[in-house]
Each structure stands twice: as C-alpha cells, then as structure tokens.
Amino acid sequence: MGIEFGSTRIKAVLIGPDQQPLATGGHDWKAKFEDNVWTYDLDAVWAGVQAAYADLAANVEQAHGLPLERVGALGVSAMMHGYMAFNAEGELMVPFRTWQNTMTSEAAGELTQLFQHNIPQRWSIAHLYQAILRGEEHVADIDFLATLAAYVHWRLSGERLLGIGDASGMFPIDVATGTYDTAMLAQFDELVAERGYPWKLEAILPKVLKAGEQAGSLTEEGARLLDPSGTLQAGAPLAPAEGDAGTGMVATNSVARRTANVSAGTSIFAMVVLEGPLKRLHEEIDLVTTPAGDLVAMAHCNNGTIDLSAWVNLFGEVGKALCAQFDTKQLFETLYRSALEAAPDGGGMLAYNYLAGEHVTGLEAGRPLFVRTPSSEFTLANFMRTNLFASLGALRVGMDVLLRDEGVQLDSMFAHGGLFKTKGVAQGFLAAAMNTPVSVGEVAGEGGAWGMALLAGFLQADGASLTDWLATEVFADAEIETAEPVKADVDGFDQFMERYRNGLVIEKTAVEAL
C-alpha cells in the first residue's frame, strides 16, 4: 500500500503481486494561509489520511469481497521539504511551514554561499536557519526536525527514518556515502555554535535510508491512526518514506541515468537523473537524489496548474449559467483540446500563473496575470494555449540551465499529474517546450501514491537494483504513449518564451503595485 499527501489530495493505492492497482482511495484537502504562512493543521493530516484509507478499504471490500485487514508492506510519501519542528514531548512547536512559503531568502542565500551548494528556500535547513536568524525561541527546544512524510512515518512506526530522496530536500546528501554531507553538517554546526543550542544538526534530522531497506513496522498505534475502526492489523513492514518527487520518478520509470520526469500539479517540477555532477553552482537548480541515491537535478517551480484550473472553472460557471449539461472531465477536455486549434505561439498573448513567488524567475511573491496587445488574436483557442504554455513557462526557464548551459543529455522524459490527463494536449506542449519526446502511462494521474506502493513492494526485491526491478517487474509490458516534438509548436513555444522573459518586468510591477 502506498499513501501520498499531495498539495490538494491525499491518495491511497493498494497493489497486487503484479504491481498493478487493486483499489484506490482519496480525500481532498487544501493548505491554509494564516499569519502569512502556508500551512496544514495536524488534525487535517490525520482526518485526511483516515478518510483516504477508509475510501480505499471500502473499495477493496466492494471490488474483492474482503475486509482490508493486512497489507504485505506499506509506505508514506508527501509533498517535499518544508519545516516541522518537534520538541522532546513530540509536540509541534510552530505551524507546519510548507514548501509553498518563500520566507527564507536570507537563510537560503547565506547557506548557498557557505556550502557552495544550492539551498532552495523550501528546504528544511533553510527554514531552520531562517528561524535562527529571526531569533525564534522554539529553536532551542528542537528534538526532531521532519518533513511531512517523515512525521507521518514516525507516528506510524515510531521510527525517525526517511528515504534518501526526501532527506535530500532537508539537507545536502553525499551520494558517495548515502547520507547527509558530513563536511556541510560541520559547517552548519560551526555557523550556529555561538548561539549555544543543546543539539547538533545531525542528531535532530531523521536517519537516511535507501529504497529497499526496511524502515520499521506498523505499530498498533500507527494502525489505529490509519484505521480507527480497528480492522487493519499492525506489523506490516514500512518502506522508507519518500517525497512526491521520488515517487514520481518511480511511477514513471525515471530512476535510471539520462532519464527525466515532469510532475504537474499545484507545483510543477522536472527531475533529471544525472550522469555526474554539474559543472558549476546554479541557484535555479536543486540537487537531490532518486530513492536509490543517484544524483538528480531538480528544476522546481512553485506555480503549477491552480491558476489554469481557476480559468477552466470560470468557464464552467458560464456554462452552468447558460444551463449547459456537462461534467468536470468534459469541461477540462473541451477547453484543453481547443488549444490544439490555436496559433502555434498562442496568438501573441502572455500569461503568468504566479499565485506564489517563483524563485526560478526571481520573484518572492506572485500575481496571476493575463496580458494581450491590440494586435493579439483573442480567441478561446489562443487563450487556452497561452495559459497552458504559462503553466510550463517557469519550468522551461529552469530546464534551459540544464539542457543548454550544462549540456545535460536525456534519453527519455515521462510526464505525470492531472495536467496530462487529457491525452495529447499538455503532453505535446511539454514536448515542444523541451524539444524532447515526452511519454505518459495509464497511471499518470495517480502516479505518486502508486510509486510509493511500488517502493513498498520493492522491499521484497531480493537484492535487485531499483532500476532493474522497475524495468523487469513493473514496466516490461507497460502501455506508454510518446509524443514527439512538432517543429511548429517548438517554434511557437520559443516565441511565447521570448514574450515570457521580456514580460517578467510586468509581473514584478504587479507584485509591487498590488
């Protein structure tokens, strides 16, 4: 069983011996913006996962005629990074600070220069150091620093363990040793030594494990946290908890070197498995790892599909006002497919989907914008293509660093997430944006939870590498659809990106004015 805490939905997937889903469950939730902090309440964490699990269990019984009493193994995944600081009594001392927050620029900048290793604002170490710079009193009492996945895993198993992929978003990893970089740990401890904290950094971080290593077992308390009805039994082995980036790599068979995957949801990011280290420091690029511990370059953008969905929902309101009959799937497919009839560049228009700040383009806050000139071709098709292009714009900025500046080579790129559910639209636009073939599979929409379930299944892989196990046991007969880049769309996206880069001054002005 795999459980994933996404930004807008908690998903659970149960797989069988063939590694394919037997049943799924889910629960919608959303972040709150309180006191200038994006956060989720811990009560919402447990109410949400219990609802997702109950939905899964009900679907298992309906489909297979059996109560869900035992699972062979399970694992938890969640949106990566952020800041959860607990004291010795296990109490969360400040509200969970999620990856969406852009409050740590000072800390991230100082640590990047100290380590000569890019430290993004959303990383746990950036949040910790920013709290130190602000003089927050709770820092002295930290006993355990966790991501959301590490926290849930801890409560289910009693173990302070974390998969290497998610751990690499807490603090830099030394891929040679498979754990936190000891030289950088020492640098950080020296940096804060005069403050007199009673802890050393390594002691408050979760222990790092790689895919295939058992990370404890489901306790009785953990079983009741998932299933208050008492049906689920304790004792199942747990896989190392992972981040949504790692499960996305697994779900798209993108853990081998020279492969990449793109995940598009509330945020959008690309993970590129490298053949070796980058030539120089790039503050636009995060260096993390696969769940097996291989080096990955991550181009992460805070703003994904939320603004695009808001426009679709607005058109849905128009349809309802006209008494039209349609469902949500039909609404999205109709509007997305209209973009296929647009001018290659979107008709000379421009959009920014920035609800939050965007580090890749140097913005600490965002304002969604749609801009056109008197000569723009203002049609529905062009409007939708422009907004679909906008959802990929910041990602293209980050990927240009890898593909053009660093000369990174790719053999394949896979895409997953809700943006790609309408076949042949966003997939083709991504191929145009990257000028690279892009593939999707049947499970793309629910990929993360399935990827975590696969990592749980990998506990029984008997020494095989994750790359080989996925290739032979999971994806050998997978139905994959690949979109090749079309020259007209490649040229059109390049024209859109020229406007996108030039127009960033408008976005910055909007942030200052509003």
C-alpha positions in Angstrom: 0.0 0.0 0.0 1.2 3.5 -0.8 -0.2 6.7 0.7 0.7 10.1 -0.7 -0.1 13.5 0.8 -0.3 15.8 -2.2 -1.0 19.5 -2.0 -4.7 19.2 -2.8 -5.4 15.5 -2.4 -4.4 12.6 -0.1 -4.3 9.3 -2.1 -4.0 5.7 -1.2 -3.3 2.8 -3.6 -3.2 -0.9 -2.9 -1.3 -3.1 -5.4 -1.2 -6.8 -6.0 1.6 -9.3 -6.9 1.7 -7.9 -10.4 2.4 -4.4 -9.0 -0.8 -3.0 -10.5 -3.5 -1.2 -8.6 -6.2 -3.4 -6.9 -8.0 -0.4 -5.4 -7.6 3.3 -4.7 -8.9 5.8 -2.2 -8.7 9.5 -1.8 -9.6 12.7 0.1 -9.4 16.3 -0.9 -7.7 18.9 1.3 -6.0 22.2 0.9 -3.5 24.4 2.6 -4.4 27.4 4.7 -2.7 30.8 4.5 -2.6 32.1 8.1 -0.3 34.8 9.6 1.5 34.9 6.2 2.3 31.2 6.4 1.1 28.4 4.1 0.3 25.5 6.4 -1.8 22.4 7.1 -3.2 21.5 10.6 -2.0 18.2 12.1 -5.7 17.4 12.7 -6.3 17.7 9.0 -3.3 15.4 8.3 -4.9 12.6 10.3 -8.5 13.2 9.4 -7.5 13.3 5.7 -5.4 10.1 5.7 -8.1 8.3 7.7 -10.7 9.4 5.1 -8.4 8.3 2.2 -7.8 4.9 3.9 -11.5 4.4 4.6 -12.3 5.1 1.0 -9.6 2.6 -0.1 -10.8 -0.1 2.4 -14.4 0.3 1.2 -13.3 0.0 -2.4 -11.3 -3.2 -1.6 -14.3 -4.8 0.1 -16.6 -3.8 -2.7 -14.3 -5.0 -5.5 -12.9 -8.1 -3.9 -15.3 -9.1 -1.2 -12.8 -9.0 1.6 -12.1 -6.6 4.5 -8.7 -4.9 4.4 -7.1 -6.5 7.5 -3.4 -6.8 6.5 -1.0 -5.5 3.9 2.3 -7.0 2.9 4.1 -3.7 3.2 3.3 0.0 3.1 4.9 3.4 2.6 4.1 7.0 3.0 5.0 9.9 0.7 4.3 13.6 0.8 5.0 16.9 -0.7 8.7 17.5 -0.2 10.6 19.8 2.1 9.1 22.4 4.4 9.6 22.6 8.2 8.1 20.6 11.1 9.9 21.1 14.4 9.0 18.9 17.4 10.2 19.1 21.0 11.1 16.2 23.2 7.5 15.6 24.1 6.6 15.2 20.4 4.7 18.4 20.2 4.8 20.6 17.0 6.2 23.9 18.2 5.2 26.1 15.3 2.7 25.6 12.5 3.9 23.3 9.6 5.7 25.6 7.1 5.1 24.0 3.7 7.1 24.1 0.5 4.9 27.0 -0.8 6.4 29.5 1.6 9.0 31.9 0.3 10.1 33.4 3.6 13.6 32.1 3.8 15.5 34.0 1.1 18.1 35.4 3.5 18.9 32.0 5.0 18.9 30.2 1.7 21.3 32.7 0.2 23.7 32.6 3.1 23.7 28.8 3.2 24.1 28.5 -0.6 27.3 30.6 -0.4 28.6 28.8 2.7 28.2 25.3 1.3 28.7 26.3 -2.4 25.7 24.1 -2.9 22.2 25.4 -3.9 19.9 25.6 -0.9 16.3 26.4 -2.1 14.0 28.4 0.1 11.7 25.4 0.7 14.4 23.1 2.1 14.1 22.3 5.8 17.6 23.6 6.5 16.7 27.0 5.0 13.6 27.2 7.2 15.7 26.2 10.3 18.4 28.7 9.7 15.8 31.5 8.9 14.2 30.7 12.3 17.6 31.0 13.9 18.2 34.4 12.2 14.8 35.6 13.4 15.7 34.6 16.9 12.7 32.2 17.2 12.6 30.8 20.7 11.4 27.3 19.8 14.7 26.5 18.0 16.5 25.7 21.3 13.9 23.1 22.1 14.0 21.2 18.8 14.3 17.4 19.3 13.2 16.3 15.9 13.1 18.1 12.5 10.9 16.5 9.9 9.2 16.8 6.6 5.5 15.8 6.4 6.5 12.3 5.1 9.0 11.9 7.9 6.4 13.0 10.5 3.7 10.6 9.3 6.2 7.7 9.1 7.3 8.5 12.7 3.8 8.3 14.0 3.0 5.1 12.1 6.2 3.3 13.1 7.9 5.1 16.0 11.0 5.4 13.8 12.7 8.6 12.9 13.7 7.5 9.4 13.4 9.0 6.0 14.1 7.9 2.4 17.2 9.4 0.8 15.2 11.3 -1.8 13.1 13.2 0.7 16.1 13.6 3.0 18.0 15.3 0.2 15.4 18.1 0.4 16.1 18.6 4.1 19.9 18.8 3.9 22.5 18.1 1.1 23.3 14.4 0.6 26.7 13.0 -0.2 25.9 10.4 -2.9 29.1 8.6 -2.2 28.2 7.8 1.4 24.4 7.8 1.0 23.8 10.1 3.9 24.0 13.8 4.9 27.2 15.6 3.8 29.4 15.5 6.9 31.5 18.5 5.9 28.4 20.6 5.4 26.9 19.4 8.7 30.1 20.5 10.4 30.0 23.9 8.7 26.4 24.5 9.9 27.2 23.5 13.4 30.1 25.9 13.5 27.9 28.6 12.0 25.4 28.5 14.8 27.8 27.4 17.6 27.9 30.7 19.4 24.1 30.6 19.9 24.5 27.7 22.4 21.8 25.3 21.2 21.8 22.0 23.0 21.7 20.0 19.8 23.9 19.2 16.8 22.2 19.2 13.5 22.7 15.5 12.6 21.0 14.5 15.9 17.7 16.2 15.1 17.5 15.0 11.5 15.9 11.7 10.5 18.2 8.8 9.7 18.6 8.3 6.0 17.7 5.0 4.2 17.7 3.9 0.6 14.9 2.2 -1.3 14.7 -1.5 -0.4 15.8 -1.0 3.2 13.1 -1.7 5.8 12.2 1.4 7.8 10.4 -0.2 10.8 7.0 -1.7 11.1 3.4 -0.5 11.5 2.8 -0.3 15.2 -0.6 -0.8 16.9 -0.8 2.9 17.5 0.0 3.5 13.8 -2.6 1.1 12.6 -5.3 2.9 14.7 -4.1 6.2 13.2 -4.8 4.9 9.7 -7.9 2.8 10.6 -9.7 3.9 13.8 -12.2 1.0 13.1 -9.6 -1.5 14.3 -9.8 -3.7 11.3 -6.2 -3.0 10.0 -3.7 -5.2 11.8 -0.2 -4.0 13.0 3.1 -5.5 11.9 3.4 -4.7 8.2 7.0 -3.6 7.2 7.4 0.0 6.2 9.4 1.3 3.2 11.5 4.5 3.8 9.1 7.5 3.5 9.7 9.5 0.4 8.9 12.8 -1.2 6.5 13.3 -4.1 9.4 13.9 -6.4 10.9 10.4 -5.7 7.6 8.6 -6.1 7.0 10.4 -9.3 10.4 9.1 -10.6 9.4 5.6 -9.6 5.9 5.8 -11.1 7.3 6.9 -14.5 10.3 4.5 -14.5 12.6 7.5 -14.4 15.2 6.4 -11.9 17.9 5.5 -14.4 20.6 7.9 -15.5 19.7 10.1 -18.6 16.0 9.8 -17.8 13.7 12.6 -16.6 10.2 13.1 -15.5 7.9 16.1 -15.1 5.2 16.3 -12.4 2.5 18.9 -12.8 0.1 19.7 -10.0 -0.1 22.6 -7.6 3.6 22.9 -8.3 5.5 21.7 -11.4 8.9 20.3 -11.4 11.3 18.2 -13.6 13.7 15.6 -12.2 16.7 14.8 -14.4 18.9 11.8 -13.3 22.5 12.9 -13.9 25.5 11.0 -15.2 27.8 13.1 -12.9 28.0 16.4 -11.0 27.1 19.7 -12.7 29.9 21.9 -13.8 29.1 24.8 -11.5 26.6 26.1 -8.9 23.2 27.1 -10.3 20.8 28.7 -7.9 17.8 27.8 -10.2 18.6 24.0 -9.8 18.2 21.8 -6.8 20.5 18.8 -6.4 18.6 15.9 -4.8 18.6 12.1 -5.3 16.5 9.3 -6.6 15.0 6.9 -3.9 18.1 4.7 -4.7 20.5 7.5 -4.0 21.6 8.6 -7.5 22.2 12.3 -8.1 19.2 14.3 -9.6 18.9 17.8 -10.9 15.6 19.2 -10.0 14.0 22.3 -11.7 11.2 23.1 -9.2 8.6 25.8 -9.8 6.1 26.8 -7.1 3.3 27.6 -9.5 1.7 24.8 -11.4 -1.9 24.3 -12.5 -4.0 26.1 -9.9 -4.5 29.3 -12.0 -5.2 27.3 -15.1 -7.9 25.3 -13.3 -9.4 28.6 -12.0 -9.9 29.8 -15.6 -11.4 26.4 -16.5 -13.8 26.6 -13.5 -14.8 30.2 -14.5 -15.8 29.0 -18.0 -17.7 26.2 -16.2 -19.7 28.8 -14.3 -20.5 30.4 -17.7 -21.7 27.1 -19.0 -23.9 26.5 -15.9 -25.4 30.0 -16.2 -26.4 29.0 -19.7 -27.9 25.8 -18.4 -25.5 23.6 -20.3 -25.1 20.0 -19.3 -21.5 18.8 -18.8 -19.3 17.2 -16.1 -15.9 18.4 -14.9 -14.0 15.9 -17.1 -15.8 17.1 -20.2 -15.2 20.7 -19.3 -11.5 20.3 -18.9 -11.1 18.1 -22.0 -13.2 20.5 -24.2 -11.2 23.6 -23.1 -7.8 21.9 -23.3 -8.5 20.4 -26.7 -9.5 23.8 -28.0 -5.8 24.8 -27.6 -4.9 22.4 -30.3 -6.7 24.7 -32.8 -4.7 27.8 -31.7 -1.9 29.7 -33.3 1.4 28.0 -32.6 2.5 30.8 -30.2 -0.9 31.4 -28.6 -1.8 34.4 -30.8 0.7 36.9 -29.4 -0.6 36.8 -25.8 1.0 36.3 -22.5 0.1 34.9 -19.1 1.7 34.3 -15.7 0.3 31.6 -13.3 2.0 33.0 -10.3 -0.2 32.7 -7.2 3.0 32.3 -5.1 6.6 33.5 -5.5 8.8 31.9 -8.1 12.5 31.5 -7.3 13.4 30.4 -10.8 12.4 33.8 -12.2 13.5 35.8 -9.1 10.1 36.7 -7.7 9.3 36.4 -3.9 5.6 36.8 -4.5 3.2 36.3 -7.4 0.2 37.9 -9.1 -1.6 35.9 -11.8 -1.7 38.0 -15.0 -3.1 37.7 -18.5 -1.8 40.3 -20.9 -2.6 41.0 -24.6 -1.9 43.7 -27.1 -4.4 45.3 -29.5 -2.9 43.1 -32.3 -3.2 39.8 -30.3 -5.6 37.2 -31.7 -8.0 36.9 -28.7 -9.8 33.6 -29.3 -10.7 30.8 -26.9 -8.2 28.5 -28.5 -5.4 31.0 -28.2 -6.4 31.9 -24.7 -6.3 28.3 -23.6 -3.0 27.6 -25.3 -1.4 30.7 -23.7 -2.5 29.6 -20.3 -1.3 26.0 -20.9 2.0 27.4 -22.1 2.2 29.6 -19.0 1.9 26.5 -16.7 5.2 25.4 -18.4 7.0 28.7 -18.6 8.9 28.8 -15.4 9.9 25.1 -15.8 11.3 25.9 -19.2 13.5 28.7 -17.6 14.9 26.1 -15.2 15.4 23.4 -17.8 17.3 25.7 -20.1 20.0 25.8 -17.4 20.4 22.0 -17.6 19.8 21.3 -21.3 21.5 24.4 -22.8 24.0 25.7 -20.2 25.1 22.4 -18.8 24.6 20.2 -21.8 22.8 17.5 -19.9 21.8 14.6 -22.2 18.3 13.0 -22.0 17.2 9.7 -23.5 13.6 9.9 -22.3 11.2 12.2 -20.4 8.0 11.0 -18.7 5.1 13.2 -17.6 2.5 12.7 -14.8 -0.1 14.6 -12.9 -3.5 16.0 -13.6 -2.3 18.3 -16.3 -1.6 15.3 -18.6 -5.0 13.5 -18.1 -6.3 15.0 -21.4 -4.4 13.0 -23.9 -2.3 14.7 -26.5 -2.6 18.3 -25.3 -0.2 19.3 -22.4 2.0 16.2 -23.3 2.5 17.7 -26.8 3.1 21.2 -25.4 5.7 19.8 -23.0 7.4 18.1 -25.9 7.5 21.4 -27.7 8.7 23.3 -24.6 11.7 20.9 -24.1 12.1 19.9 -27.7 12.2 16.3 -26.4 9.9 13.3 -26.8 7.5 13.0 -23.8 5.8 9.8 -22.7 2.8 9.2 -20.4 1.5 6.0 -19.0 -2.0 4.8 -18.0 -1.5 5.6 -14.3 -0.1 9.1 -14.8 -2.9 10.8 -12.9 -2.5 8.8 -9.7 1.2 8.2 -10.1 2.7 9.3 -6.8 0.7 7.0 -4.5 1.3 4.1 -6.9 5.0 4.9 -6.9 5.1 4.7 -3.1 3.2 1.4 -3.2 5.9 0.2 -5.6 8.6 1.2 -3.2 6.8 -0.8 -0.5 6.8 -3.8 -2.9 10.5 -3.3 -3.6 11.2 -4.4 0.0 10.8 -7.9 -1.4 13.0 -7.5 -4.4 15.8 -9.8 -3.1 18.8 -7.6 -3.9 17.8 -6.3 -7.4 18.6 -2.7 -8.2 15.6 -0.4 -8.3 16.3 0.4 -11.9 16.3 -3.3 -12.9 13.3 -4.2 -10.8 11.2 -1.5 -12.3 12.2 -2.4 -15.8 11.6 -6.1 -15.4 8.8 -6.4 -12.8 6.7 -3.3 -13.4 7.2 -1.6 -16.8 8.1 -4.6 -19.0 4.7 -4.6 -20.6 3.6 -1.1 -19.8 1.4 0.8 -22.3 3.3 4.0 -22.9 2.2 6.8 -25.3 5.0 9.1 -26.6 4.6 12.5 -28.2 7.4 13.7 -30.5 8.1 17.5 -30.6 6.4 19.2 -33.6 8.5 21.9 -35.2 5.7 24.4 -35.5 4.9 24.0 -31.8 8.6 24.2 -30.8 8.9 27.4 -32.7 5.7 28.7 -31.2 6.7 27.9 -27.7 10.0 29.7 -28.3 8.1 32.8 -29.4 5.9 32.6 -26.3 9.0 32.3 -24.1 10.6 35.4 -25.6 7.5 37.3 -24.5 7.5 35.5 -21.2 11.1 36.5 -20.3 10.6 40.1 -21.6 7.3 40.5 -19.7 8.7 39.5 -16.3 9.1 43.2 -15.6 5.2 43.5 -15.8 4.8 40.7 -13.2 7.3 42.3 -10.9 5.5 45.6 -11.2 2.2 43.9 -10.4 3.6 42.4 -7.2 4.9 45.9 -6.1 1.6 47.6 -7.0 -0.8 45.0 -5.6 
